[in-house]
Amino acid sequence: MGEVPDTVRLEREGGVVCLTVSRPEVKNALDLATIEALSAIVDTLAQDASLRAVVLTGAGGTFISGGDIKDFLRLEDGQAGKRMARRMQSVLGRLEALEVPVIAALDGGALGGGAEVALACDMRVAAESARIAFKQVSLGIMVGWGGGQRLLRLVGRSRALRLLLTGATLAAREALAIGLVDEVVPAGEARPAALRLAGEIAAQPAAAVRATKRALHHGADMSRAEAAAFEAECFAGLWAGPDHRRALTALLGARPGRRREAEP
């Protein structure tokens, strides 16, 4: 995958890539250089035909604590802030659009922009120690990386507004109760649990996994009728495919009646 910046670690086992943001001295806050590193890595992953799943996490017991405020001081006016926001929206949009599932492993805080990054992932596994909060309002700003729209779709308008306008901190099990995370595990176990989930998905036929992700991702922006038609097209592409043929052969060949018919 080429040279990896010091602020990002990539580990791979088979078709599963674990991507770790590593800036523990600032609780993995994202500076402009790390945003560009993530952008390049996402583009590389999008071209990887052997990729099966991605786990995104942070080093040092924290997920991502948001944007690096000291680094962002160089953004001197609203237009510079807008360019940064649009750039990060692009990165997260491309991460979300990967044709394989992306699983966030949340240890410690997913705060501000870090919560927005977590919402761009397809699934979220949280340790008991995890905390999620949209703290932007306390800094006199708001979500700008696309997290507001993702939160709205996950939890509904009133709950999204409450979280965004109060900056309230959710414990892991509170986040689970409202659907912000999918699983809660003991402290320190988020990464291993996310990797196990990624491995389970990676063991499934790759074409079916990619088609399923594609159907849900693109269907979310379609009418129900359009999404159903698109789903049928994705299904059709798999029906005559080699994975389905092999599965049918194995299934039918394993039936007792079929074995008896083959006996002399």
Secondary structure as GFF3:
##gff-version 3
##sequence-region A 1 264
A	DSSP	beta_strand	8	13	.	.	.	ID=ss1
A	DSSP	beta_strand	16	21	.	.	.	ID=ss2
A	DSSP	three_ten_helix	24	26	.	.	.	ID=ss3
A	DSSP	alpha_helix	32	46	.	.	.	ID=ss4
A	DSSP	beta_strand	53	58	.	.	.	ID=ss5
A	DSSP	alpha_helix	69	72	.	.	.	ID=ss6
A	DSSP	alpha_helix	78	96	.	.	.	ID=ss7
A	DSSP	beta_strand	102	106	.	.	.	ID=ss8
A	DSSP	beta_strand	109	111	.	.	.	ID=ss9
A	DSSP	alpha_helix	113	119	.	.	.	ID=ss10
A	DSSP	beta_strand	123	127	.	.	.	ID=ss11
A	DSSP	beta_strand	131	133	.	.	.	ID=ss12
A	DSSP	three_ten_helix	135	139	.	.	.	ID=ss13
A	DSSP	alpha_helix	147	155	.	.	.	ID=ss14
A	DSSP	alpha_helix	157	166	.	.	.	ID=ss15
A	DSSP	beta_strand	169	171	.	.	.	ID=ss16
A	DSSP	alpha_helix	172	177	.	.	.	ID=ss17
A	DSSP	beta_strand	183	185	.	.	.	ID=ss18
A	DSSP	alpha_helix	190	202	.	.	.	ID=ss19
A	DSSP	alpha_helix	206	219	.	.	.	ID=ss20
A	DSSP	alpha_helix	224	239	.	.	.	ID=ss21
A	DSSP	alpha_helix	242	253	.	.	.	ID=ss22
A	DSSP	alpha_helix	256	262	.	.	.	ID=ss23
###
